[in-house]
Amino acid sequence: VCEKCTDERKGQPVLGMTILRNLKPGADDKTVFEGGDITDPNNGKVYRARLKPVDGGRKLEMRGYIGPFYRTQVWLRVE
């Protein structure tokens, strides 16, 4: 349950929760999605987000921003 969320997701189960929202294809590269946000259900914080498929779409590079700082994770497709 997301106890630290500060929006309508507060108190909702984390399993099945929408954590990525409002992403749109990039202006220059339509394979990149940006302009949205990602919520960390562990601490309730919301970060700007950017998604980019890599390795032929088998991996997804997810980058979360807060100000000029960012953290990148590579998510793997589950078969």
PDB file with one MODEL, atoms N, CA, C and O in Angstrom:
MODEL        1
ATOM      1  N   VAL A   1       0.854  -1.177   0.000  1.00  0.00           N
ATOM      2  CA  VAL A   1       0.000   0.000   0.000  1.00  0.00           C
ATOM      3  C   VAL A   1       0.897   1.236   0.000  1.00  0.00           C
ATOM      4  O   VAL A   1       1.878   1.304   0.740  1.00  0.00           O
ATOM      5  N   CYS A   2       0.553   2.196  -0.827  1.00  0.00           N
ATOM      6  CA  CYS A   2       1.346   3.423  -0.947  1.00  0.00           C
ATOM      7  C   CYS A   2       0.897   4.439   0.106  1.00  0.00           C
ATOM      8  O   CYS A   2       0.038   5.280  -0.158  1.00  0.00           O
ATOM      9  N   GLU A   3       1.479   4.351   1.287  1.00  0.00           N
ATOM     10  CA  GLU A   3       1.116   5.257   2.381  1.00  0.00           C
ATOM     11  C   GLU A   3       1.743   6.635   2.214  1.00  0.00           C
ATOM     12  O   GLU A   3       1.202   7.624   2.707  1.00  0.00           O
ATOM     13  N   LYS A   4       2.883   6.710   1.521  1.00  0.00           N
ATOM     14  CA  LYS A   4       3.589   7.985   1.395  1.00  0.00           C
ATOM     15  C   LYS A   4       3.212   8.766   0.144  1.00  0.00           C
ATOM     16  O   LYS A   4       3.698   9.878  -0.059  1.00  0.00           O
ATOM     17  N   CYS A   5       2.351   8.200  -0.697  1.00  0.00           N
ATOM     18  CA  CYS A   5       1.882   8.941  -1.872  1.00  0.00           C
ATOM     19  C   CYS A   5       1.040  10.122  -1.395  1.00  0.00           C
ATOM     20  O   CYS A   5       0.332  10.027  -0.393  1.00  0.00           O
ATOM     21  N   THR A   6       1.125  11.227  -2.119  1.00  0.00           N
ATOM     22  CA  THR A   6       0.402  12.433  -1.696  1.00  0.00           C
ATOM     23  C   THR A   6      -0.759  12.779  -2.620  1.00  0.00           C
ATOM     24  O   THR A   6      -1.405  13.812  -2.438  1.00  0.00           O
ATOM     25  N   ASP A   7      -1.033  11.931  -3.608  1.00  0.00           N
ATOM     26  CA  ASP A   7      -2.136  12.197  -4.531  1.00  0.00           C
ATOM     27  C   ASP A   7      -3.226  11.145  -4.350  1.00  0.00           C
ATOM     28  O   ASP A   7      -3.326  10.530  -3.288  1.00  0.00           O
ATOM     29  N   GLU A   8      -4.038  10.937  -5.375  1.00  0.00           N
ATOM     30  CA  GLU A   8      -5.167  10.001  -5.278  1.00  0.00           C
ATOM     31  C   GLU A   8      -4.735   8.552  -5.074  1.00  0.00           C
ATOM     32  O   GLU A   8      -5.575   7.697  -4.794  1.00  0.00           O
ATOM     33  N   ARG A   9      -3.446   8.260  -5.208  1.00  0.00           N
ATOM     34  CA  ARG A   9      -2.952   6.892  -5.021  1.00  0.00           C
ATOM     35  C   ARG A   9      -2.639   6.562  -3.566  1.00  0.00           C
ATOM     36  O   ARG A   9      -2.312   5.417  -3.253  1.00  0.00           O
ATOM     37  N   LYS A  10      -2.732   7.530  -2.686  1.00  0.00           N
ATOM     38  CA  LYS A  10      -2.454   7.290  -1.265  1.00  0.00           C
ATOM     39  C   LYS A  10      -3.394   6.209  -0.736  1.00  0.00           C
ATOM     40  O   LYS A  10      -4.611   6.283  -0.903  1.00  0.00           O
ATOM     41  N   GLY A  11      -2.797   5.205  -0.093  1.00  0.00           N
ATOM     42  CA  GLY A  11      -3.578   4.124   0.480  1.00  0.00           C
ATOM     43  C   GLY A  11      -3.932   3.015  -0.495  1.00  0.00           C
ATOM     44  O   GLY A  11      -4.542   2.021  -0.100  1.00  0.00           O
ATOM     45  N   GLN A  12      -3.562   3.165  -1.762  1.00  0.00           N
ATOM     46  CA  GLN A  12      -3.868   2.140  -2.758  1.00  0.00           C
ATOM     47  C   GLN A  12      -2.761   1.087  -2.800  1.00  0.00           C
ATOM     48  O   GLN A  12      -1.611   1.385  -2.478  1.00  0.00           O
ATOM     49  N   PRO A  13      -3.102  -0.143  -3.196  1.00  0.00           N
ATOM     50  CA  PRO A  13      -2.084  -1.188  -3.316  1.00  0.00           C
ATOM     51  C   PRO A  13      -1.042  -0.822  -4.375  1.00  0.00           C
ATOM     52  O   PRO A  13      -1.379  -0.275  -5.426  1.00  0.00           O
ATOM     53  N   VAL A  14       0.214  -1.126  -4.091  1.00  0.00           N
ATOM     54  CA  VAL A  14       1.297  -0.847  -5.037  1.00  0.00           C
ATOM     55  C   VAL A  14       1.196  -1.785  -6.239  1.00  0.00           C
ATOM     56  O   VAL A  14       1.455  -1.373  -7.370  1.00  0.00           O
ATOM     57  N   LEU A  15       0.823  -3.034  -6.003  1.00  0.00           N
ATOM     58  CA  LEU A  15       0.674  -3.997  -7.093  1.00  0.00           C
ATOM     59  C   LEU A  15      -0.452  -3.542  -8.012  1.00  0.00           C
ATOM     60  O   LEU A  15      -1.601  -3.430  -7.585  1.00  0.00           O
ATOM     61  N   GLY A  16      -0.127  -3.283  -9.261  1.00  0.00           N
ATOM     62  CA  GLY A  16      -1.106  -2.825 -10.235  1.00  0.00           C
ATOM     63  C   GLY A  16      -1.226  -1.311 -10.324  1.00  0.00           C
ATOM     64  O   GLY A  16      -1.980  -0.798 -11.152  1.00  0.00           O
ATOM     65  N   MET A  17      -0.491  -0.589  -9.482  1.00  0.00           N
ATOM     66  CA  MET A  17      -0.558   0.878  -9.480  1.00  0.00           C
ATOM     67  C   MET A  17       0.111   1.444 -10.730  1.00  0.00           C
ATOM     68  O   MET A  17       1.147   0.942 -11.165  1.00  0.00           O
ATOM     69  N   THR A  18      -0.478   2.483 -11.304  1.00  0.00           N
ATOM     70  CA  THR A  18       0.127   3.197 -12.424  1.00  0.00           C
ATOM     71  C   THR A  18       1.197   4.118 -11.858  1.00  0.00           C
ATOM     72  O   THR A  18       0.888   5.063 -11.132  1.00  0.00           O
ATOM     73  N   ILE A  19       2.466   3.841 -12.192  1.00  0.00           N
ATOM     74  CA  ILE A  19       3.549   4.680 -11.680  1.00  0.00           C
ATOM     75  C   ILE A  19       4.096   5.625 -12.751  1.00  0.00           C
ATOM     76  O   ILE A  19       4.741   6.618 -12.415  1.00  0.00           O
ATOM     77  N   LEU A  20       3.853   5.340 -14.026  1.00  0.00           N
ATOM     78  CA  LEU A  20       4.267   6.210 -15.129  1.00  0.00           C
ATOM     79  C   LEU A  20       3.042   6.913 -15.681  1.00  0.00           C
ATOM     80  O   LEU A  20       2.038   6.270 -15.987  1.00  0.00           O
ATOM     81  N   ARG A  21       3.119   8.242 -15.810  1.00  0.00           N
ATOM     82  CA  ARG A  21       1.957   8.978 -16.308  1.00  0.00           C
ATOM     83  C   ARG A  21       2.381  10.109 -17.244  1.00  0.00           C
ATOM     84  O   ARG A  21       3.468  10.674 -17.126  1.00  0.00           O
ATOM     85  N   ASN A  22       1.474  10.415 -18.184  1.00  0.00           N
ATOM     86  CA  ASN A  22       1.564  11.594 -19.055  1.00  0.00           C
ATOM     87  C   ASN A  22       2.770  11.623 -19.991  1.00  0.00           C
ATOM     88  O   ASN A  22       3.178  12.700 -20.424  1.00  0.00           O
ATOM     89  N   LEU A  23       3.346  10.473 -20.310  1.00  0.00           N
ATOM     90  CA  LEU A  23       4.480  10.439 -21.236  1.00  0.00           C
ATOM     91  C   LEU A  23       3.991  10.578 -22.670  1.00  0.00           C
ATOM     92  O   LEU A  23       2.959  10.023 -23.046  1.00  0.00           O
ATOM     93  N   LYS A  24       4.749  11.329 -23.468  1.00  0.00           N
ATOM     94  CA  LYS A  24       4.401  11.551 -24.873  1.00  0.00           C
ATOM     95  C   LYS A  24       5.632  11.328 -25.732  1.00  0.00           C
ATOM     96  O   LYS A  24       6.752  11.500 -25.252  1.00  0.00           O
ATOM     97  N   PRO A  25       5.450  10.943 -27.011  1.00  0.00           N
ATOM     98  CA  PRO A  25       6.609  10.785 -27.900  1.00  0.00           C
ATOM     99  C   PRO A  25       7.399  12.088 -27.989  1.00  0.00           C
ATOM    100  O   PRO A  25       6.824  13.177 -28.006  1.00  0.00           O
ATOM    101  N   GLY A  26       8.730  11.958 -28.045  1.00  0.00           N
ATOM    102  CA  GLY A  26       9.596  13.129 -28.125  1.00  0.00           C
ATOM    103  C   GLY A  26       9.422  13.888 -29.425  1.00  0.00           C
ATOM    104  O   GLY A  26       9.005  13.318 -30.433  1.00  0.00           O
ATOM    105  N   ALA A  27       9.738  15.164 -29.405  1.00  0.00           N
ATOM    106  CA  ALA A  27       9.606  16.008 -30.597  1.00  0.00           C
ATOM    107  C   ALA A  27      10.616  15.613 -31.670  1.00  0.00           C
ATOM    108  O   ALA A  27      10.291  15.610 -32.857  1.00  0.00           O
ATOM    109  N   ASP A  28      11.836  15.280 -31.261  1.00  0.00           N
ATOM    110  CA  ASP A  28      12.888  14.935 -32.215  1.00  0.00           C
ATOM    111  C   ASP A  28      12.952  13.443 -32.515  1.00  0.00           C
ATOM    112  O   ASP A  28      13.230  13.049 -33.648  1.00  0.00           O
ATOM    113  N   ASP A  29      12.698  12.618 -31.513  1.00  0.00           N
ATOM    114  CA  ASP A  29      12.806  11.166 -31.658  1.00  0.00           C
ATOM    115  C   ASP A  29      11.516  10.540 -31.130  1.00  0.00           C
ATOM    116  O   ASP A  29      11.279  10.521 -29.923  1.00  0.00           O
ATOM    117  N   LYS A  30      10.692  10.033 -32.031  1.00  0.00           N
ATOM    118  CA  LYS A  30       9.378   9.487 -31.650  1.00  0.00           C
ATOM    119  C   LYS A  30       9.473   8.175 -30.873  1.00  0.00           C
ATOM    120  O   LYS A  30       8.470   7.716 -30.326  1.00  0.00           O
ATOM    121  N   THR A  31      10.679   7.551 -30.811  1.00  0.00           N
ATOM    122  CA  THR A  31      10.821   6.327 -30.022  1.00  0.00           C
ATOM    123  C   THR A  31      11.088   6.637 -28.552  1.00  0.00           C
ATOM    124  O   THR A  31      10.993   5.749 -27.704  1.00  0.00           O
ATOM    125  N   VAL A  32      11.419   7.885 -28.247  1.00  0.00           N
ATOM    126  CA  VAL A  32      11.664   8.312 -26.871  1.00  0.00           C
ATOM    127  C   VAL A  32      10.376   8.925 -26.325  1.00  0.00           C
ATOM    128  O   VAL A  32       9.713   9.705 -27.010  1.00  0.00           O
ATOM    129  N   PHE A  33      10.031   8.571 -25.100  1.00  0.00           N
ATOM    130  CA  PHE A  33       8.843   9.134 -24.456  1.00  0.00           C
ATOM    131  C   PHE A  33       9.293  10.008 -23.294  1.00  0.00           C
ATOM    132  O   PHE A  33      10.116   9.600 -22.476  1.00  0.00           O
ATOM    133  N   GLU A  34       8.736  11.228 -23.233  1.00  0.00           N
ATOM    134  CA  GLU A  34       9.160  12.181 -22.214  1.00  0.00           C
ATOM    135  C   GLU A  34       8.010  13.103 -21.844  1.00  0.00           C
ATOM    136  O   GLU A  34       6.908  12.986 -22.381  1.00  0.00           O
ATOM    137  N   GLY A  35       8.272  14.011 -20.934  1.00  0.00           N
ATOM    138  CA  GLY A  35       7.263  14.989 -20.548  1.00  0.00           C
ATOM    139  C   GLY A  35       6.309  14.502 -19.478  1.00  0.00           C
ATOM    140  O   GLY A  35       5.400  15.231 -19.081  1.00  0.00           O
ATOM    141  N   GLY A  36       6.500  13.285 -19.006  1.00  0.00           N
ATOM    142  CA  GLY A  36       5.621  12.747 -17.976  1.00  0.00           C
ATOM    143  C   GLY A  36       6.344  12.602 -16.658  1.00  0.00           C
ATOM    144  O   GLY A  36       7.358  13.256 -16.417  1.00  0.00           O
ATOM    145  N   ASP A  37       5.819  11.742 -15.806  1.00  0.00           N
ATOM    146  CA  ASP A  37       6.447  11.549 -14.508  1.00  0.00           C
ATOM    147  C   ASP A  37       6.355  10.101 -14.060  1.00  0.00           C
ATOM    148  O   ASP A  37       5.564   9.311 -14.575  1.00  0.00           O
ATOM    149  N   ILE A  38       7.192   9.781 -13.082  1.00  0.00           N
ATOM    150  CA  ILE A  38       7.200   8.465 -12.458  1.00  0.00           C
ATOM    151  C   ILE A  38       7.102   8.666 -10.954  1.00  0.00           C
ATOM    152  O   ILE A  38       7.724   9.570 -10.395  1.00  0.00           O
ATOM    153  N   THR A  39       6.321   7.823 -10.311  1.00  0.00           N
ATOM    154  CA  THR A  39       6.162   7.879  -8.863  1.00  0.00           C
ATOM    155  C   THR A  39       6.902   6.713  -8.237  1.00  0.00           C
ATOM    156  O   THR A  39       6.761   5.572  -8.677  1.00  0.00           O
ATOM    157  N   ASP A  40       7.690   6.996  -7.212  1.00  0.00           N
ATOM    158  CA  ASP A  40       8.343   5.951  -6.428  1.00  0.00           C
ATOM    159  C   ASP A  40       7.401   5.602  -5.283  1.00  0.00           C
ATOM    160  O   ASP A  40       7.265   6.391  -4.348  1.00  0.00           O
ATOM    161  N   PRO A  41       6.745   4.443  -5.325  1.00  0.00           N
ATOM    162  CA  PRO A  41       5.770   4.107  -4.280  1.00  0.00           C
ATOM    163  C   PRO A  41       6.411   3.853  -2.918  1.00  0.00           C
ATOM    164  O   PRO A  41       5.711   3.813  -1.906  1.00  0.00           O
ATOM    165  N   ASN A  42       7.741   3.680  -2.879  1.00  0.00           N
ATOM    166  CA  ASN A  42       8.416   3.472  -1.593  1.00  0.00           C
ATOM    167  C   ASN A  42       8.474   4.746  -0.758  1.00  0.00           C
ATOM    168  O   ASN A  42       8.404   4.700   0.470  1.00  0.00           O
ATOM    169  N   ASN A  43       8.603   5.900  -1.447  1.00  0.00           N
ATOM    170  CA  ASN A  43       8.699   7.149  -0.693  1.00  0.00           C
ATOM    171  C   ASN A  43       7.651   8.187  -1.106  1.00  0.00           C
ATOM    172  O   ASN A  43       7.576   9.261  -0.509  1.00  0.00           O
ATOM    173  N   GLY A  44       6.850   7.876  -2.116  1.00  0.00           N
ATOM    174  CA  GLY A  44       5.789   8.767  -2.564  1.00  0.00           C
ATOM    175  C   GLY A  44       6.249   9.929  -3.420  1.00  0.00           C
ATOM    176  O   GLY A  44       5.434  10.758  -3.823  1.00  0.00           O
ATOM    177  N   LYS A  45       7.545  10.004  -3.707  1.00  0.00           N
ATOM    178  CA  LYS A  45       8.065  11.128  -4.494  1.00  0.00           C
ATOM    179  C   LYS A  45       7.773  10.942  -5.974  1.00  0.00           C
ATOM    180  O   LYS A  45       7.732   9.821  -6.481  1.00  0.00           O
ATOM    181  N   VAL A  46       7.571  12.070  -6.658  1.00  0.00           N
ATOM    182  CA  VAL A  46       7.279  12.073  -8.089  1.00  0.00           C
ATOM    183  C   VAL A  46       8.443  12.749  -8.799  1.00  0.00           C
ATOM    184  O   VAL A  46       8.890  13.822  -8.395  1.00  0.00           O
ATOM    185  N   TYR A  47       8.933  12.107  -9.868  1.00  0.00           N
ATOM    186  CA  TYR A  47      10.068  12.608 -10.633  1.00  0.00           C
ATOM    187  C   TYR A  47       9.667  12.769 -12.094  1.00  0.00           C
ATOM    188  O   TYR A  47       8.800  12.043 -12.582  1.00  0.00           O
ATOM    189  N   ARG A  48      10.292  13.716 -12.796  1.00  0.00           N
ATOM    190  CA  ARG A  48      10.104  13.793 -14.246  1.00  0.00           C
ATOM    191  C   ARG A  48      10.701  12.518 -14.836  1.00  0.00           C
ATOM    192  O   ARG A  48      11.663  11.976 -14.293  1.00  0.00           O
ATOM    193  N   ALA A  49      10.137  12.039 -15.940  1.00  0.00           N
ATOM    194  CA  ALA A  49      10.572  10.764 -16.497  1.00  0.00           C
ATOM    195  C   ALA A  49      10.841  10.847 -17.992  1.00  0.00           C
ATOM    196  O   ALA A  49      10.268  11.671 -18.705  1.00  0.00           O
ATOM    197  N   ARG A  50      11.735   9.964 -18.445  1.00  0.00           N
ATOM    198  CA  ARG A  50      12.063   9.811 -19.867  1.00  0.00           C
ATOM    199  C   ARG A  50      12.300   8.327 -20.115  1.00  0.00           C
ATOM    200  O   ARG A  50      13.057   7.687 -19.384  1.00  0.00           O
ATOM    201  N   LEU A  51      11.663   7.782 -21.133  1.00  0.00           N
ATOM    202  CA  LEU A  51      11.808   6.370 -21.483  1.00  0.00           C
ATOM    203  C   LEU A  51      12.369   6.245 -22.886  1.00  0.00           C
ATOM    204  O   LEU A  51      11.969   6.970 -23.797  1.00  0.00           O
ATOM    205  N   LYS A  52      13.306   5.313 -23.050  1.00  0.00           N
ATOM    206  CA  LYS A  52      13.920   5.102 -24.357  1.00  0.00           C
ATOM    207  C   LYS A  52      14.164   3.602 -24.545  1.00  0.00           C
ATOM    208  O   LYS A  52      14.863   2.990 -23.738  1.00  0.00           O
ATOM    209  N   PRO A  53      13.595   3.000 -25.602  1.00  0.00           N
ATOM    210  CA  PRO A  53      13.875   1.587 -25.865  1.00  0.00           C
ATOM    211  C   PRO A  53      15.317   1.423 -26.341  1.00  0.00           C
ATOM    212  O   PRO A  53      15.814   2.235 -27.122  1.00  0.00           O
ATOM    213  N   VAL A  54      15.981   0.377 -25.870  1.00  0.00           N
ATOM    214  CA  VAL A  54      17.350   0.071 -26.286  1.00  0.00           C
ATOM    215  C   VAL A  54      17.460  -1.417 -26.582  1.00  0.00           C
ATOM    216  O   VAL A  54      16.583  -2.205 -26.229  1.00  0.00           O
ATOM    217  N   ASP A  55      18.550  -1.782 -27.234  1.00  0.00           N
ATOM    218  CA  ASP A  55      18.823  -3.191 -27.557  1.00  0.00           C
ATOM    219  C   ASP A  55      17.668  -3.811 -28.344  1.00  0.00           C
ATOM    220  O   ASP A  55      17.197  -4.904 -28.032  1.00  0.00           O
ATOM    221  N   GLY A  56      17.227  -3.084 -29.372  1.00  0.00           N
ATOM    222  CA  GLY A  56      16.163  -3.597 -30.233  1.00  0.00           C
ATOM    223  C   GLY A  56      14.816  -3.725 -29.549  1.00  0.00           C
ATOM    224  O   GLY A  56      13.977  -4.517 -29.977  1.00  0.00           O
ATOM    225  N   GLY A  57      14.595  -2.953 -28.487  1.00  0.00           N
ATOM    226  CA  GLY A  57      13.319  -3.008 -27.778  1.00  0.00           C
ATOM    227  C   GLY A  57      13.270  -4.057 -26.687  1.00  0.00           C
ATOM    228  O   GLY A  57      12.246  -4.204 -26.019  1.00  0.00           O
ATOM    229  N   ARG A  58      14.359  -4.793 -26.492  1.00  0.00           N
ATOM    230  CA  ARG A  58      14.380  -5.810 -25.434  1.00  0.00           C
ATOM    231  C   ARG A  58      14.602  -5.193 -24.057  1.00  0.00           C
ATOM    232  O   ARG A  58      14.328  -5.815 -23.031  1.00  0.00           O
ATOM    233  N   LYS A  59      15.104  -3.957 -24.054  1.00  0.00           N
ATOM    234  CA  LYS A  59      15.350  -3.249 -22.801  1.00  0.00           C
ATOM    235  C   LYS A  59      14.732  -1.859 -22.893  1.00  0.00           C
ATOM    236  O   LYS A  59      14.531  -1.320 -23.981  1.00  0.00           O
ATOM    237  N   LEU A  60      14.440  -1.297 -21.737  1.00  0.00           N
ATOM    238  CA  LEU A  60      13.869   0.038 -21.674  1.00  0.00           C
ATOM    239  C   LEU A  60      14.710   0.858 -20.701  1.00  0.00           C
ATOM    240  O   LEU A  60      14.839   0.514 -19.526  1.00  0.00           O
ATOM    241  N   GLU A  61      15.279   1.948 -21.210  1.00  0.00           N
ATOM    242  CA  GLU A  61      16.069   2.840 -20.367  1.00  0.00           C
ATOM    243  C   GLU A  61      15.120   3.852 -19.738  1.00  0.00           C
ATOM    244  O   GLU A  61      14.528   4.670 -20.441  1.00  0.00           O
ATOM    245  N   MET A  62      14.974   3.800 -18.415  1.00  0.00           N
ATOM    246  CA  MET A  62      14.078   4.694 -17.692  1.00  0.00           C
ATOM    247  C   MET A  62      14.940   5.668 -16.908  1.00  0.00           C
ATOM    248  O   MET A  62      15.778   5.266 -16.101  1.00  0.00           O
ATOM    249  N   ARG A  63      14.721   6.964 -17.159  1.00  0.00           N
ATOM    250  CA  ARG A  63      15.498   7.994 -16.471  1.00  0.00           C
ATOM    251  C   ARG A  63      14.548   8.890 -15.695  1.00  0.00           C
ATOM    252  O   ARG A  63      13.600   9.444 -16.251  1.00  0.00           O
ATOM    253  N   GLY A  64      14.815   9.024 -14.396  1.00  0.00           N
ATOM    254  CA  GLY A  64      14.029   9.906 -13.544  1.00  0.00           C
ATOM    255  C   GLY A  64      14.848  11.131 -13.177  1.00  0.00           C
ATOM    256  O   GLY A  64      16.022  11.017 -12.823  1.00  0.00           O
ATOM    257  N   TYR A  65      14.228  12.308 -13.261  1.00  0.00           N
ATOM    258  CA  TYR A  65      14.922  13.574 -13.019  1.00  0.00           C
ATOM    259  C   TYR A  65      14.336  14.303 -11.828  1.00  0.00           C
ATOM    260  O   TYR A  65      13.133  14.258 -11.575  1.00  0.00           O
ATOM    261  N   ILE A  66      15.209  14.973 -11.108  1.00  0.00           N
ATOM    262  CA  ILE A  66      14.788  15.966 -10.127  1.00  0.00           C
ATOM    263  C   ILE A  66      15.783  17.116 -10.264  1.00  0.00           C
ATOM    264  O   ILE A  66      16.954  16.991  -9.905  1.00  0.00           O
ATOM    265  N   GLY A  67      15.297  18.221 -10.784  1.00  0.00           N
ATOM    266  CA  GLY A  67      16.191  19.338 -11.112  1.00  0.00           C
ATOM    267  C   GLY A  67      17.194  18.900 -12.170  1.00  0.00           C
ATOM    268  O   GLY A  67      16.817  18.236 -13.135  1.00  0.00           O
ATOM    269  N   PRO A  68      18.478  19.264 -12.007  1.00  0.00           N
ATOM    270  CA  PRO A  68      19.484  18.877 -13.002  1.00  0.00           C
ATOM    271  C   PRO A  68      20.031  17.466 -12.784  1.00  0.00           C
ATOM    272  O   PRO A  68      20.857  17.000 -13.570  1.00  0.00           O
ATOM    273  N   PHE A  69      19.596  16.794 -11.753  1.00  0.00           N
ATOM    274  CA  PHE A  69      20.117  15.477 -11.420  1.00  0.00           C
ATOM    275  C   PHE A  69      19.186  14.387 -11.937  1.00  0.00           C
ATOM    276  O   PHE A  69      17.976  14.587 -12.039  1.00  0.00           O
ATOM    277  N   TYR A  70      19.767  13.228 -12.262  1.00  0.00           N
ATOM    278  CA  TYR A  70      18.948  12.120 -12.752  1.00  0.00           C
ATOM    279  C   TYR A  70      19.541  10.790 -12.338  1.00  0.00           C
ATOM    280  O   TYR A  70      20.704  10.696 -11.948  1.00  0.00           O
ATOM    281  N   ARG A  71      18.718   9.776 -12.431  1.00  0.00           N
ATOM    282  CA  ARG A  71      19.135   8.394 -12.205  1.00  0.00           C
ATOM    283  C   ARG A  71      18.535   7.569 -13.324  1.00  0.00           C
ATOM    284  O   ARG A  71      17.363   7.722 -13.666  1.00  0.00           O
ATOM    285  N   THR A  72      19.349   6.691 -13.891  1.00  0.00           N
ATOM    286  CA  THR A  72      18.897   5.853 -14.997  1.00  0.00           C
ATOM    287  C   THR A  72      18.854   4.397 -14.556  1.00  0.00           C
ATOM    288  O   THR A  72      19.777   3.904 -13.908  1.00  0.00           O
ATOM    289  N   GLN A  73      17.776   3.721 -14.915  1.00  0.00           N
ATOM    290  CA  GLN A  73      17.656   2.278 -14.709  1.00  0.00           C
ATOM    291  C   GLN A  73      17.367   1.649 -16.059  1.00  0.00           C
ATOM    292  O   GLN A  73      16.740   2.268 -16.918  1.00  0.00           O
ATOM    293  N   VAL A  74      17.824   0.422 -16.244  1.00  0.00           N
ATOM    294  CA  VAL A  74      17.490  -0.327 -17.451  1.00  0.00           C
ATOM    295  C   VAL A  74      16.540  -1.434 -17.035  1.00  0.00           C
ATOM    296  O   VAL A  74      16.877  -2.291 -16.217  1.00  0.00           O
ATOM    297  N   TRP A  75      15.347  -1.400 -17.612  1.00  0.00           N
ATOM    298  CA  TRP A  75      14.331  -2.403 -17.319  1.00  0.00           C
ATOM    299  C   TRP A  75      14.358  -3.455 -18.418  1.00  0.00           C
ATOM    300  O   TRP A  75      14.475  -3.125 -19.598  1.00  0.00           O
ATOM    301  N   LEU A  76      14.249  -4.730 -18.027  1.00  0.00           N
ATOM    302  CA  LEU A  76      14.267  -5.837 -18.978  1.00  0.00           C
ATOM    303  C   LEU A  76      12.861  -6.353 -19.222  1.00  0.00           C
ATOM    304  O   LEU A  76      12.044  -6.438 -18.305  1.00  0.00           O
ATOM    305  N   ARG A  77      12.596  -6.694 -20.471  1.00  0.00           N
ATOM    306  CA  ARG A  77      11.295  -7.269 -20.832  1.00  0.00           C
ATOM    307  C   ARG A  77      11.199  -8.689 -20.267  1.00  0.00           C
ATOM    308  O   ARG A  77      12.132  -9.481 -20.397  1.00  0.00           O
ATOM    309  N   VAL A  78      10.081  -8.995 -19.650  1.00  0.00           N
ATOM    310  CA  VAL A  78       9.836 -10.335 -19.124  1.00  0.00           C
ATOM    311  C   VAL A  78       9.171 -11.144 -20.216  1.00  0.00           C
ATOM    312  O   VAL A  78       8.186 -10.703 -20.809  1.00  0.00           O
ATOM    313  N   GLU A  79       9.693 -12.309 -20.482  1.00  0.00           N
ATOM    314  CA  GLU A  79       9.144 -13.180 -21.539  1.00  0.00           C
ATOM    315  C   GLU A  79       8.110 -14.120 -20.938  1.00  0.00           C
ATOM    316  O   GLU A  79       7.527 -14.935 -21.653  1.00  0.00           O
TER     317      GLU A  79
ENDMDL
END
